[in-house]
Amino acid sequence: ELDEYGFVEAVAIDRQDDGRIKLTTHFYNPSSKSEGGEGAKSAQNSKSAQKGINIRTSGDTIFEAIRDIPMKLGRKAKWDHMRIILLGERLVRTQNIGEVLDYFSRDHEPRGTVLPLIADGDAGEYLEIKPFIEQTIGQQFKKMETDGSQYSAKTSRVPLYELAIHLKNPSRTAAVAYIHRSGPGGDVVISKVAFFKQGKLAHVLEEKDAEAYMMLAEKYNSGILEFPCLADGGEGSRTKESFEVLSIDSKVYPEARGEEINVRAKIRIKGTLGELRCTVLKSRQGARRLEKRIGREVERRLQEGIAVLKREKLDALGIGTQIYRRNPKLWRRLEP
C-alpha cells in the first residue's frame, strides 16, 4: 500500500569522522497542504507545507544505513523515483566510487538513469536548501544538471549506468557533474566536471576547461562562445562578443605509429552571432575573417583544456579505450 512507503527524491552520502557512512535521505512529503484559501501563507511557512523531508542514518555499509530509515520515518524507503545521488568530496577522495555506488547498481529498485553528483564539502548540507521553482530539492538539482549541460555546456550529464561503464573501460577514467557554491554564502551552482581515475576523485575541471572537454568528448549540445574584439589589429581588447552554438560535430580519433600515438580532433561548429559590440560586417571577406577569429579562439581553449588533462594524466577522452578496441595487443603494451 502507498502508506507503507516513503518515496525517495534524493540521497546524500558522506563519510563520518569514525569512518562510517552517513546517509541523508530526502523524501517526498505528499501530505502538505494545498496552496490557496485562508491560512495558505502560514501553511507554506510551516514544516507541514514542505514537500521534502530529510532523514539521517549511518552504518558501516549503505544497505545498513538504508534499513535503519524505518526506525526514524516509520516507512520503508522506496527508490524507484530517486532523482539524484549526492556524493561528498571527502568520501570519494578516499574510497572507490564504484564501491560506494554498488548498492544502487545492484538493487532492483534504483534506476540506472539516476544522476550522480559530486558535492563540494558535506553532501548532506545541500539537501537542506529550499528548491527555487521545483517542489523538492532533488528535482531541482536534477533539472539544474540536465538543463545546464544542455544549454551552457559547462558541466557533464552522466547517468549511473553510463558511469558504471566508464569505470570499467580500459581508460579507467570517468566524469561526473560537480555541485558547489559560487562563493562563500553564494548560490548553489552545478558546473565544472569531476574526474575519477581508478575509481577515486583525481581532479575537478574548471568551467572554462569543462567547455573544451565537452567539445572533445562529443558531449557538447549548445552553448555560448565568447571571443575578443579586434582592437587596432590585435586581440588585446577586453570587450567581448558572443556566438551561439546551434550544432557541433566533433570527432576525436587516435593514430598509432609504432609505439607513438597521435590524436586528431575534427570539430565543425554551426551557429549564429549573439552579440556584435565592435565588429561591423559589410562584406563576405569580413564574415570569413570573423569566422577565422572565432575558430582561433575555440582552438586556443581546446589546447588549454588538453594541457590540463595531460598535466593531470587523465585520459578523459577515452583514447585508451579506442586503442584497445582497434588493437588489443598494442594496448597491452601501451597501458602501463
C-alpha positions as CSV (number, residue, x, y, z in Angstrom):
1,E,0.0,0.0,0.0
2,L,1.1,3.6,-0.7
3,D,1.1,4.5,3.0
4,E,3.7,1.8,3.7
5,Y,6.4,3.5,1.7
6,G,8.4,6.7,1.7
7,F,9.3,7.8,-1.8
8,V,13.0,8.9,-2.1
9,E,13.7,12.0,-4.2
10,A,17.4,12.3,-3.4
11,V,20.1,10.8,-1.3
12,A,23.4,12.3,0.0
13,I,26.3,10.1,1.1
14,D,29.2,11.3,3.3
15,R,31.9,9.8,5.5
16,Q,31.9,10.4,9.2
17,D,35.0,11.1,11.3
18,D,34.8,7.5,12.6
19,G,34.8,6.1,9.0
20,R,31.2,5.1,8.9
21,I,28.8,6.0,6.1
22,K,26.5,9.0,6.8
23,L,23.3,8.9,4.8
24,T,20.9,11.8,4.3
25,T,17.8,10.6,2.5
26,H,15.4,13.2,1.1
27,F,11.7,12.0,0.9
28,Y,8.8,13.5,-0.9
29,N,6.1,14.6,1.5
30,P,2.7,14.0,-0.1
31,S,0.7,15.3,2.9
32,S,1.5,19.0,2.5
33,K,-1.5,21.4,2.4
34,S,-2.6,22.8,-0.9
35,E,-2.0,26.4,-1.8
36,G,-4.8,29.0,-1.7
37,G,-7.6,29.7,0.8
38,E,-7.3,31.1,4.3
39,G,-4.1,30.2,6.1
40,A,-2.2,29.3,2.9
41,K,0.6,31.7,3.7
42,S,1.1,30.3,7.2
43,A,0.9,26.7,5.8
44,Q,3.7,27.5,3.3
45,N,5.9,28.7,6.1
46,S,5.3,25.6,8.3
47,K,7.0,22.3,8.2
48,S,3.8,20.6,7.1
49,A,3.9,22.6,3.9
50,Q,7.4,21.4,2.9
51,K,7.4,19.0,0.0
52,G,10.6,17.4,1.1
53,I,11.9,16.0,4.4
54,N,15.3,14.6,5.4
55,I,16.1,11.5,7.4
56,R,19.7,10.9,8.6
57,T,21.1,7.4,9.3
58,S,24.5,5.9,9.5
59,G,26.2,2.5,9.2
60,D,29.2,0.6,8.1
61,T,27.5,-0.1,4.8
62,I,25.0,1.9,2.8
63,F,22.5,-1.0,2.9
64,E,22.6,-1.0,6.8
65,A,22.0,2.8,6.9
66,I,19.1,2.4,4.5
67,R,17.4,-0.3,6.6
68,D,17.6,1.9,9.6
69,I,15.4,4.5,7.9
70,P,12.0,3.0,9.1
71,M,13.1,3.4,12.7
72,K,13.0,7.2,12.2
73,L,10.5,7.6,9.4
74,G,8.0,4.8,10.1
75,R,8.0,3.8,6.4
76,K,10.2,1.7,4.2
77,A,12.3,3.7,1.6
78,K,11.2,3.3,-2.0
79,W,13.9,4.1,-4.5
80,D,12.1,3.9,-7.9
81,H,11.6,7.7,-8.2
82,M,15.0,8.9,-7.0
83,R,16.3,11.9,-9.0
84,I,19.9,12.3,-7.9
85,I,22.7,10.8,-5.7
86,L,25.0,13.4,-4.0
87,L,28.5,12.1,-3.0
88,G,30.6,14.1,-0.6
89,E,34.1,15.1,-2.0
90,R,35.8,13.8,1.2
91,L,34.2,10.4,0.7
92,V,35.2,9.9,-3.0
93,R,38.7,11.1,-2.5
94,T,39.4,8.2,-0.1
95,Q,37.0,5.4,-1.3
96,N,36.4,3.9,-4.7
97,I,33.2,5.5,-6.2
98,G,32.3,2.1,-7.7
99,E,32.2,0.6,-4.2
100,V,30.1,3.5,-2.9
101,L,27.5,3.1,-5.6
102,D,27.5,-0.7,-5.7
103,Y,24.2,-0.9,-3.8
104,F,22.4,1.4,-6.2
105,S,23.6,-0.6,-9.2
106,R,22.8,-4.0,-7.7
107,D,19.4,-3.4,-6.0
108,H,16.3,-3.8,-8.1
109,E,14.6,-0.5,-7.2
110,P,17.0,2.3,-8.2
111,R,17.0,3.2,-11.9
112,G,20.2,3.3,-14.0
113,T,19.1,6.8,-15.2
114,V,19.5,8.4,-11.8
115,L,22.1,11.2,-11.9
116,P,25.2,11.1,-9.6
117,L,26.7,14.5,-8.4
118,I,29.9,15.2,-6.6
119,A,29.4,17.8,-3.8
120,D,32.0,20.3,-2.6
121,G,32.1,19.8,1.2
122,D,29.4,17.9,3.0
123,A,26.8,16.5,0.6
124,G,24.0,16.3,3.2
125,E,24.0,20.1,3.6
126,Y,22.8,20.6,0.0
127,L,19.6,18.7,0.8
128,E,18.7,21.4,3.4
129,I,18.4,24.0,0.7
130,K,14.9,25.1,-0.3
131,P,14.1,24.4,-4.0
132,F,13.8,27.5,-6.2
133,I,11.0,26.5,-8.5
134,E,10.5,22.7,-8.3
135,Q,8.6,21.0,-5.5
136,T,11.7,19.2,-4.0
137,I,15.4,20.0,-4.0
138,G,16.0,16.6,-5.6
139,Q,14.0,17.5,-8.6
140,Q,15.6,21.0,-8.6
141,F,19.1,19.6,-8.8
142,K,18.2,17.2,-11.5
143,K,16.8,20.0,-13.7
144,M,19.8,22.1,-13.0
145,E,22.2,19.4,-14.1
146,T,20.2,18.3,-17.2
147,D,19.4,21.8,-18.5
148,G,22.8,23.2,-17.5
149,S,24.6,20.6,-19.6
150,Q,22.1,21.0,-22.4
151,Y,22.3,24.8,-22.8
152,S,25.5,26.1,-21.2
153,A,27.9,23.1,-21.7
154,K,29.8,23.9,-18.5
155,T,29.2,20.5,-16.9
156,S,28.5,17.0,-17.9
157,R,25.3,14.9,-17.5
158,V,26.3,11.3,-16.8
159,P,23.6,8.8,-15.5
160,L,24.5,6.0,-13.2
161,Y,24.6,3.2,-15.8
162,E,27.0,5.3,-18.0
163,L,29.3,6.0,-15.1
164,A,29.5,2.2,-14.3
165,I,30.5,1.6,-17.9
166,H,33.2,4.2,-17.9
167,L,34.7,3.0,-14.7
168,K,35.2,-0.4,-16.3
169,N,36.6,0.9,-19.6
170,P,40.4,0.4,-20.4
171,S,40.9,4.1,-19.8
172,R,39.6,3.7,-16.2
173,T,38.5,7.4,-16.3
174,A,35.0,8.7,-15.7
175,A,33.5,12.2,-15.5
176,V,30.7,13.3,-13.0
177,A,29.0,16.7,-12.6
178,Y,30.1,18.9,-9.7
179,I,27.8,20.9,-7.3
180,H,29.3,23.8,-5.3
181,R,28.6,27.3,-4.1
182,S,29.5,30.2,-6.3
183,G,31.4,31.7,-3.3
184,P,31.2,31.9,0.5
185,G,27.5,32.0,1.2
186,G,26.8,32.2,-2.5
187,D,24.2,30.4,-4.7
188,V,24.4,26.7,-5.4
189,V,25.7,26.0,-8.9
190,I,26.1,22.8,-10.9
191,S,29.1,23.4,-13.1
192,K,32.6,22.1,-13.6
193,V,33.4,18.4,-14.1
194,A,34.9,16.0,-11.5
195,F,37.2,13.3,-13.0
196,F,37.8,9.9,-11.5
197,K,40.8,7.8,-12.1
198,Q,40.9,4.2,-11.0
199,G,37.6,4.9,-9.2
200,K,38.9,7.8,-7.0
201,L,38.5,11.5,-7.4
202,A,41.5,12.8,-9.2
203,H,40.7,16.4,-10.5
204,V,37.9,18.9,-10.8
205,L,38.0,20.7,-14.1
206,E,37.0,24.4,-14.0
207,E,34.2,25.8,-16.1
208,K,36.3,27.3,-18.9
209,D,38.1,24.0,-19.4
210,A,34.9,22.0,-19.0
211,E,33.5,23.5,-22.2
212,A,36.6,22.3,-24.1
213,Y,36.3,18.8,-22.6
214,M,32.6,18.7,-23.6
215,M,33.6,19.5,-27.2
216,L,36.3,17.0,-27.4
217,A,34.2,14.3,-25.7
218,E,31.4,14.7,-28.2
219,K,29.0,15.8,-25.5
220,Y,28.6,19.5,-26.4
221,N,25.0,20.3,-27.3
222,S,24.7,24.0,-27.3
223,G,26.3,27.0,-25.6
224,I,27.8,30.4,-26.0
225,L,31.3,31.1,-27.3
226,E,32.8,34.4,-26.3
227,F,35.7,36.0,-28.3
228,P,37.6,39.3,-28.0
229,C,37.1,42.3,-30.3
230,L,40.0,43.1,-32.6
231,A,41.5,46.3,-31.2
232,D,44.0,48.0,-33.6
233,G,44.6,44.8,-35.4
234,G,45.3,42.8,-32.2
235,E,43.2,40.7,-29.8
236,G,44.1,42.6,-26.7
237,S,40.7,44.2,-26.2
238,R,38.8,43.2,-23.1
239,T,35.5,43.8,-24.9
240,K,33.9,40.5,-25.8
241,E,31.4,39.4,-28.5
242,S,29.4,36.2,-28.5
243,F,28.5,33.4,-30.8
244,E,25.6,30.9,-30.1
245,V,26.4,27.3,-30.9
246,L,23.4,25.7,-32.5
247,S,25.1,22.4,-33.5
248,I,28.5,20.9,-33.2
249,D,30.0,17.8,-34.9
250,S,33.2,16.6,-33.2
251,K,35.4,13.6,-33.8
252,V,38.5,12.6,-31.8
253,Y,40.5,9.6,-33.1
254,P,44.0,8.2,-32.3
255,E,46.5,7.2,-34.9
256,A,49.2,4.6,-33.9
257,R,52.6,4.9,-35.5
258,G,54.6,2.1,-33.8
259,E,54.7,3.0,-30.1
260,E,53.7,6.6,-30.7
261,I,50.1,7.8,-30.6
262,N,48.9,10.9,-32.4
263,V,45.4,12.1,-31.6
264,R,43.5,14.2,-34.1
265,A,40.4,16.2,-33.4
266,K,38.0,17.5,-36.1
267,I,35.3,19.9,-34.9
268,R,32.7,21.7,-37.1
269,I,30.5,24.3,-35.4
270,K,27.4,25.9,-36.7
271,G,25.7,28.8,-35.0
272,T,24.6,32.4,-35.1
273,L,26.1,35.7,-33.8
274,G,24.7,36.6,-30.5
275,E,26.3,40.0,-29.9
276,L,28.5,42.3,-32.1
277,R,29.7,45.1,-30.0
278,C,32.7,46.3,-32.0
279,T,32.7,44.3,-35.3
280,V,31.0,45.6,-38.4
281,L,30.2,43.1,-41.1
282,K,30.0,44.8,-44.5
283,S,31.3,42.1,-46.8
284,R,31.8,38.3,-47.2
285,Q,35.5,38.8,-46.6
286,G,34.7,40.4,-43.2
287,A,32.4,37.4,-42.3
288,R,35.3,35.0,-43.2
289,R,37.7,36.9,-41.0
290,L,35.2,36.8,-38.2
291,E,34.8,33.0,-38.7
292,K,38.6,32.6,-38.5
293,R,38.8,34.7,-35.4
294,I,36.2,32.6,-33.7
295,G,38.0,29.4,-34.9
296,R,41.3,30.6,-33.4
297,E,39.6,31.3,-30.0
298,V,38.0,27.9,-30.0
299,E,41.3,26.2,-30.8
300,R,43.1,28.2,-28.1
301,R,40.5,27.0,-25.5
302,L,40.8,23.4,-26.7
303,Q,44.6,23.5,-26.4
304,E,44.3,24.9,-22.8
305,G,41.8,22.1,-21.9
306,I,44.0,19.4,-23.4
307,A,47.0,20.8,-21.5
308,V,45.2,20.4,-18.2
309,L,44.2,16.8,-19.0
310,K,47.8,16.0,-19.9
311,R,49.2,17.6,-16.8
312,E,46.8,15.6,-14.6
313,K,47.4,12.5,-16.7
314,L,43.7,12.0,-17.3
315,D,42.5,10.0,-20.3
316,A,39.2,11.9,-20.2
317,L,38.6,11.5,-23.9
318,G,38.8,7.7,-23.8
319,I,41.8,7.4,-26.1
320,G,43.0,4.2,-24.4
321,T,39.6,2.7,-24.9
322,Q,39.6,3.4,-28.6
323,I,43.1,1.9,-29.0
324,Y,42.0,-1.2,-27.1
325,R,39.0,-1.7,-29.4
326,R,41.1,-1.4,-32.6
327,N,44.3,-3.1,-31.5
328,P,44.2,-5.0,-28.1
329,K,47.8,-6.2,-28.5
330,L,49.1,-2.6,-28.9
331,W,47.0,-1.5,-25.8
332,R,48.6,-4.2,-23.7
333,R,52.0,-2.8,-24.5
334,L,50.9,0.8,-24.0
335,E,48.7,0.5,-21.0
336,P,51.5,0.9,-18.3
